[in-house]
Amino acid sequence: MSQNAEYDNEKRGSLFRNDRKDKDSQPDYNGTCQIEGVEYYMNAWVKESKAGKKYFSFSFKAKDAPVPALNKSVAITDDIDDELPF
């Protein structure tokens, strides 16, 4: 089935089982959605309430959100010894 060019993805998304889950902290499902024209990564965890009822817990992150740096910058100082022989 080909997708119609007029199809509206607004406030729609898809979740798929996370087959690469290695840790309990990783989501059980992941996918994408679109809200107010912004595309988001979507993650879901299957949780259980104190009453024993299962539910989904979600998180959303904009696809164009900046990725945090893994390494902190180190300040460069001017106290370098310029007398080094190499």
C-alpha positions as CSV (number, residue, x, y, z in Angstrom):
1,M,0.0,0.0,0.0
2,S,1.6,3.3,-1.0
3,Q,1.3,6.3,1.3
4,N,-1.0,9.1,0.1
5,A,0.8,12.4,-0.2
6,E,-2.1,14.0,1.7
7,Y,-1.8,11.6,4.7
8,D,-1.6,13.6,7.9
9,N,0.8,12.1,10.5
10,E,-0.1,14.8,13.0
11,K,-0.6,13.4,16.5
12,R,0.2,9.9,15.3
13,G,3.1,7.5,15.9
14,S,4.2,3.9,16.0
15,L,5.9,1.8,18.7
16,F,7.8,-1.4,18.1
17,R,9.1,-3.9,20.7
18,N,12.8,-3.2,21.5
19,D,14.5,-6.4,20.4
20,R,17.9,-5.0,21.4
21,K,17.1,-4.4,25.1
22,D,20.1,-5.4,27.3
23,K,19.2,-3.7,30.6
24,D,16.0,-3.2,32.6
25,S,16.4,0.5,32.4
26,Q,16.2,0.5,28.5
27,P,12.7,0.9,27.0
28,D,10.5,-2.1,26.2
29,Y,9.2,-0.3,23.1
30,N,10.5,2.5,20.9
31,G,9.3,4.4,17.9
32,T,8.5,7.9,16.6
33,C,5.6,10.3,16.6
34,Q,4.7,13.8,15.3
35,I,3.1,16.4,17.6
36,E,2.4,20.0,16.3
37,G,4.7,19.4,13.3
38,V,7.7,18.3,15.5
39,E,9.0,14.7,15.1
40,Y,9.8,12.9,18.4
41,Y,11.6,9.7,19.4
42,M,9.2,7.9,21.7
43,N,10.1,5.3,24.3
44,A,7.8,3.2,26.4
45,W,8.3,0.9,29.5
46,V,5.8,-1.7,30.7
47,K,5.3,-1.0,34.4
48,E,3.0,-2.4,37.1
49,S,1.1,-0.3,39.6
50,K,1.0,-1.2,43.4
51,A,-2.5,-2.6,42.7
52,G,-1.0,-5.0,40.1
53,K,-2.4,-3.3,37.0
54,K,0.0,-3.0,34.1
55,Y,0.5,0.3,32.2
56,F,2.8,2.1,29.8
57,S,5.2,4.8,31.0
58,F,6.3,7.1,28.1
59,S,9.1,9.5,27.3
60,F,9.5,11.8,24.3
61,K,12.5,13.6,22.8
62,A,12.5,15.9,19.8
63,K,14.5,14.4,17.0
64,D,16.2,17.7,16.4
65,A,17.2,18.2,20.1
66,P,20.9,18.8,20.6
67,V,22.8,15.7,21.7
68,P,24.6,16.3,25.0
69,A,28.4,16.1,24.8
70,L,29.8,12.9,26.2
71,N,33.1,14.5,27.3
72,K,33.4,17.7,29.3
73,S,35.6,20.4,27.9
74,V,38.9,21.1,29.6
75,A,39.8,24.8,30.1
76,I,43.0,25.7,28.2
77,T,45.4,28.0,30.2
78,D,48.2,30.2,29.0
79,D,50.7,28.7,31.4
80,I,52.3,26.4,28.8
81,D,56.1,26.2,28.9
82,D,57.2,27.6,25.5
83,E,60.8,26.5,26.4
84,L,60.3,22.9,25.5
85,P,63.0,21.5,23.2
86,F,60.6,19.9,20.7
